[in-house]
């Protein structure tokens, strides 16, 4: 079995209830962070990491995701005919081509958990380890978090790798928390994880966030996984079951992470990117919102 990560899985079937009514007609993953849909950042991250096949686990009600992801030759032709060649070229570069790119859409009809969503991709995953990217977790680089993880991935020492960040003690109850047994640079060796522990019960403050490189055996573990929290198939439960057999490491990525599954996180990401855009940054300074400008009390 090859150790090269050839497959990336994007679980995008969620209903985005925290963003209603905005997500009543528009999938959460298509909400813009400044001027780019959230899902596009995850796609670009996977592209930069060199994966071959992208599998989107979606829901029948979210057909707009496929329309965004895939190339729209008719739209590009219309833009070109109207003299907007630059915009047409930009769309072509960001979209995935049904001929040149290896893209699969599968449906998760019922909300049975993240683990179940990953399991839905089983029949289409290429041999070897697989990557899982949660678009809600926007990680701004460079380098891309997934590229870093794949470069550091060593299946001989650990088959499962999870992205981690250090959180405040009071926030451990919001995340899966690694039980850390050793640290070597950005790699954290681990003998397991605890899902959303109270601060007094947390084995560390190293929280798991939405990037994973997983041994292919994760699919068999998910297929036999009993429901966990909320009656759903939990990915973290299946990862924990494999620790003694394939091993587990955490990886502290270099980028800056934003929880875009929340309104506050989405706003923070938008402001971060606005500060990097010269025109938007000028407006933020005028409004006293730039981080290098003292804000009014």
Phi, psi and omega in degrees: 000129180288149178266355180289136182275108186256343186239136172238132181249131180243102176283111185228029185270351184298155185271353176062044186296334181289349180248010175296144007273000183301328184265011177296320180244339182246121178304143180306322183294345180260359175295138185280140167257101192066267182233012184231129178303144184307317184295334183295326178297319179292320178298313181297323178297317179293320177301312182297332180280352174084021178291154182267317185240133176248126181245121180256117179265101190245192180231146182305335181280355187245048181296338180297334178296313180297322180297321178290316187295318187271153179297143178240090185296325181294316178297317179297322179295321178296317179296319180296319180296335180265013177079018182251056183298322181298318179292321178297319179293322178297319178295320180296322181290325183276334184279161174262136185268131181294344180264312187272334184254149181264098186233136180229137172246128174233157185253137168251099188288331182238146180281079185258014174110162180298320179300318178295322178299315178297321179298327179300337182272357189306314185291350183244355181287137176285161179302152178098183180296157181235150174259146173235126179239126175263108183303334177304327179270098177273120180241110183270129177249216003277166356284164177294141182301317182293322177300317178299315184294317181295322178296327183267353186289127179227098184295342179288336179259329179197128181278335179250129176233133180235141176287140182225157170216154178277133180240163175295150183305321183289349181261001181298333181291355181262351190225166161284134185242131180285144166268105189267130179250349180188158181227135178217092184066237181275352182266136178239111176287147188213150175248015176154185178212157180239131183276116173049058180282154169295152183309320182289344181254355185289131180285345177196188172245021179268105187265144178274131177238180198284047170223131182222143165238116192236139173303146184300339179294351179301330181292318178294322178296319180292324181295336181247010183281130175280152179301144179244228182304133179072010182072017183252161175279112186265129179297319182297326177296318181291323177297314182299324180296333184266000186301315184292337184264315184249345179088160183214134172227150170262158179223122178272100181292164184270339187284185180250125187258141177231132177277089183275011168277357178238155180295319180296316180295321178296318178295317180298318179295319180297317179294321178301312181288328178297322179293337179274348179263124186304316182293315180292323180297321178298319179295318179298322178295320178299325182271358182072027184253352179290146184293337179270008179244127178302132180267148179294144180290000000 
